[in-house]
Amino acid sequence: MATKHFPKWSMVEGGIQIKLDLSRFDKQYQKAQYGLDGDVMTSMVSFMPMQQGSFVNVTRGASAAVQGSGRVYAAFSPAGRFLYEGKTMVSEITGSTWARLGVQKVLVSQYSGKTSAKENLVYNKTSHPEAQAHWYDAAKERDGKAWVKKVKKTAGGGKRG
């Protein structure tokens, strides 16, 4: 016999009833989520490709607009998908990396014609020497433990593990 109720969390288990009101922690949790979202975005930047900074700035702006929601944009704008995946996209008509407005782009491996475009992107590392595909994963690998530690501290825990 188990009954669970949300959001003020009550639980009935074997005749024992427990009611917890965790709303007093809402501000701490909200602050922790806001901080985590910002830290994730900041950590990703050094792994993101950058030539002039517009892609990074647009992605930062989109993430800032939703900061605190638990969502972070790793790659924003039309260029975001293929930059994040590290794959070249070409016009489905011409096989060129440049496509006219409104023309669909596909991965090189999906293009049925002949193209000189390479399958994998090669990132310019002048501005960001660590630039690579899947930069969220790289940032998480490097900074993930620090993110968790900071969230625990901000949310009111962090004394254990």
KEFIZA-831999 format. One record per residue (C-alpha): x, y, z. Coordinates in Angstrom, 2 decimals, always signed. Each point is the difference from the previous one (the first is absolute). Layout:
KEFIZA-831999
[r [X; Y; Z]];
...
This chain:
KEFIZA-831999
[r [+0.00; +0.00; +0.00]];
[r [+1.75; +3.13; -1.21]];
[r [-1.57; +3.37; -0.78]];
[r [+1.87; +3.06; -1.21]];
[r [-1.30; +3.55; -0.38]];
[r [+1.72; +3.03; -1.48]];
[r [+1.07; +2.92; +0.12]];
[r [+0.08; +0.36; +3.79]];
[r [+1.03; -3.62; +0.06]];
[r [-1.93; -2.38; +2.15]];
[r [+0.53; -3.70; +0.20]];
[r [-2.00; -2.80; +1.58]];
[r [+1.99; -3.16; +0.56]];
[r [-1.23; -2.83; +2.17]];
[r [-2.31; +2.17; +2.11]];
[r [+2.56; +2.76; +0.62]];
[r [-0.84; +3.36; -1.56]];
[r [+2.68; +2.61; -0.66]];
[r [-0.67; +3.51; -1.31]];
[r [+2.87; +2.25; -0.96]];
[r [-0.31; +3.59; -1.13]];
[r [+3.23; +0.85; -1.78]];
[r [-1.16; +3.41; -1.25]];
[r [+2.36; +1.76; +2.40]];
[r [+2.84; -1.28; -2.19]];
[r [-1.46; +1.38; -3.25]];
[r [+2.22; +3.10; -0.09]];
[r [+3.15; -2.04; +0.68]];
[r [-0.90; -2.52; -2.70]];
[r [-0.84; +2.77; -2.47]];
[r [+3.31; +1.76; +0.72]];
[r [+1.87; -3.31; -0.37]];
[r [-1.69; -0.72; -3.35]];
[r [+0.72; +3.52; -1.26]];
[r [+3.64; -0.32; +1.01]];
[r [+0.36; -3.46; -1.54]];
[r [-1.45; +1.15; -3.31]];
[r [+2.45; +2.92; -0.11]];
[r [+2.96; -2.16; +1.01]];
[r [-0.78; -2.57; -2.70]];
[r [-0.16; +2.69; -2.68]];
[r [+3.21; +1.63; +1.22]];
[r [+1.81; -3.35; +0.08]];
[r [-1.03; -0.83; -3.57]];
[r [+1.33; +3.21; -1.55]];
[r [+3.68; -0.99; -0.05]];
[r [-0.93; -3.18; -1.93]];
[r [-2.24; +1.80; -2.52]];
[r [+1.30; +0.94; -3.45]];
[r [+0.55; +3.74; -0.35]];
[r [+1.23; +2.22; -2.78]];
[r [-1.77; +3.32; +0.53]];
[r [-2.06; -0.87; +3.07]];
[r [-3.50; +0.37; -1.45]];
[r [-0.88; -3.70; +0.39]];
[r [+1.18; -0.04; +3.62]];
[r [-1.81; +3.28; +0.74]];
[r [-3.28; -1.17; -1.53]];
[r [+0.22; -3.28; +1.93]];
[r [+0.82; +1.87; +3.24]];
[r [-2.96; +2.33; -0.57]];
[r [-2.43; -2.85; -0.63]];
[r [+1.23; -1.79; +3.13]];
[r [-0.23; +3.18; +2.09]];
[r [-3.64; +0.38; -1.07]];
[r [-0.86; -3.37; +1.57]];
[r [+2.55; -0.01; +2.85]];
[r [-1.48; -1.49; +3.14]];
[r [-2.39; -2.29; -1.87]];
[r [+2.38; -2.95; -0.15]];
[r [+0.55; +0.51; -3.73]];
[r [+3.25; +1.14; -1.56]];
[r [+0.50; +0.37; -3.72]];
[r [+3.22; -1.71; -1.00]];
[r [-0.36; +1.24; -3.57]];
[r [-2.47; +2.56; -1.29]];
[r [-0.83; +1.33; -3.44]];
[r [-0.18; -1.81; -3.29]];
[r [+3.73; -0.74; +0.17]];
[r [-0.27; -1.49; +3.47]];
[r [-1.01; -3.53; -0.90]];
[r [+2.80; -0.82; -2.38]];
[r [+2.64; +1.91; +2.00]];
[r [-0.91; -1.95; +3.14]];
[r [+0.00; -3.33; -1.81]];
[r [+3.23; +0.83; -1.83]];
[r [-1.44; -1.03; -3.35]];
[r [+0.02; +1.94; -3.26]];
[r [-3.34; +0.76; -1.61]];
[r [-0.47; +0.72; -3.70]];
[r [-2.76; +1.19; -2.30]];
[r [-2.15; -2.97; -0.98]];
[r [-0.08; +1.45; -3.51]];
[r [+3.62; +0.98; -0.71]];
[r [+2.11; -1.78; +2.64]];
[r [+1.55; +3.37; +0.92]];
[r [+0.43; +1.09; +3.62]];
[r [-1.70; +3.24; -1.08]];
[r [-3.71; -0.23; -0.68]];
[r [-2.52; +2.54; -1.24]];
[r [-2.65; +1.19; +2.42]];
[r [-2.68; -2.63; +0.36]];
[r [+2.10; -2.88; -1.33]];
[r [+0.23; -2.97; +2.34]];
[r [+3.45; -1.03; +1.23]];
[r [+0.91; -3.62; +0.70]];
[r [+3.01; -1.78; +1.46]];
[r [+2.71; -0.86; -2.50]];
[r [-0.74; -3.69; +0.59]];
[r [-3.65; +0.61; -0.97]];
[r [+0.81; +1.87; -3.23]];
[r [-0.61; -2.23; -3.01]];
[r [+2.22; +1.89; -2.45]];
[r [+3.71; +0.73; -0.20]];
[r [+1.50; +2.61; +2.34]];
[r [+3.48; +1.01; +1.08]];
[r [-1.22; +0.83; +3.51]];
[r [+1.51; -2.01; +2.84]];
[r [-2.26; -1.98; +2.34]];
[r [+1.45; +1.35; +3.27]];
[r [+0.53; +3.65; +0.86]];
[r [+3.46; +1.26; +0.82]];
[r [-0.27; +2.74; +2.62]];
[r [+2.17; +3.11; -0.05]];
[r [+1.76; -0.04; +3.38]];
[r [+1.44; +3.52; -0.09]];
[r [-2.50; +1.54; +2.44]];
[r [-0.93; -3.19; +1.86]];
[r [+2.83; -2.56; -0.06]];
[r [-2.29; -2.64; +1.56]];
[r [-2.76; +0.42; -2.64]];
[r [-1.67; -3.32; -0.87]];
[r [-3.30; -1.65; -0.80]];
[r [-2.28; -0.96; +2.90]];
[r [+1.38; +2.77; +2.21]];
[r [-2.59; -0.58; +2.73]];
[r [+1.47; -3.46; +0.56]];
[r [+3.53; +1.43; +0.17]];
[r [-1.10; +2.70; +2.46]];
[r [-1.82; -2.55; +2.14]];
[r [+3.06; -2.24; +0.06]];
[r [+2.21; +2.88; +1.11]];
[r [-2.36; +1.89; +2.34]];
[r [-2.88; -2.36; +0.87]];
[r [+1.18; -0.77; +3.54]];
[r [+0.42; +3.72; +0.73]];
[r [-3.54; +0.66; -1.30]];
[r [-1.44; -2.63; +2.37]];
[r [+2.02; +1.27; +2.95]];
[r [-1.15; +3.59; -0.57]];
[r [-3.66; -1.02; -0.47]];
[r [+0.05; -2.00; +3.22]];
[r [+1.52; +2.92; +1.88]];
[r [-2.49; +2.50; -1.43]];
[r [-3.01; -2.28; +0.52]];
[r [+0.90; -0.48; +3.66]];
[r [+1.65; -3.39; -0.10]];
[r [+3.44; -0.98; -1.05]];
[r [+1.30; -1.37; +3.27]];
[r [-0.05; -3.56; -1.33]];
[r [+1.38; -1.26; -3.31]];
